[in-house]
């Protein structure tokens, strides 16, 4: 006969499973950015129809999902977008940080972007366009930063120990080769070699890895030289960013990263710092 303790443990496990499935559904609908049929959700999540129907009903009841009254399709409500906007408003860099970003864009005359670090990756939060004429690099607007093919990703990964970096890379995935540039690395060993170079020189370089014809240079934003809170990068056409200009741009990026570290709003966030500390130290090492 199941005692009270075992019953409580079972209830907790069932609750955790329900929560995980609910978040899997939210992630699926966010990635698709469109309404989906019940059958499509069942197929993508590879779960029984009855179970999917049950937690879809819960998500609709508490306002995270909406079901079209005519088609029966499910879609995300605006609740997630509203909460995300509140978070960005609360954690966005202050005006002085945007001034630093604008200054870097003016000095480099290229696109400057800033990404904030999460527990397992980076998300774009700010940018400034410094190119005024000729070829102007305007990438597709995305939230998540591809770690293994961007200078930002490598700058952040280089602050982690090997085990944590590999874990983040595998979770992020390599993607299809055709979706990146001709020099995109496709092995863990190759990425780790690049991370060693990044650590040695203090900044990261991506040459036609994220996209054909594009070069980017990035540095990690590390208040007091410790935990990384984000990255700042310059990206532009390879026709302009080459040779000595790469070295000069890396100097400008490193200066901007140091300046941003002095004013970054997340540097005192204990929840984030604890999260990063756990990730960076998961194999008993400290972030470099």
Secondary structure as UniProt FT lines:
FT   HELIX           4..32
FT   HELIX           38..45
FT   HELIX           49..61
FT   TURN            62..63
FT   STRAND          65..67
FT   TURN            69..71
FT   STRAND          74..76
FT   HELIX           79..91
FT   HELIX           95..108
FT   STRAND          111..117
FT   STRAND          122..129
FT   TURN            147..149
FT   HELIX           151..157
FT   TURN            158..159
FT   HELIX           162..172
FT   HELIX           177..179
FT   TURN            182..183
FT   HELIX           188..201
FT   STRAND          204..207
FT   TURN            212..213
FT   STRAND          214..221
FT   HELIX           223..225
FT   STRAND          230..237
FT   TURN            238..240
FT   HELIX           244..263
FT   TURN            265..268
FT   HELIX           270..280
FT   TURN            281..283
//
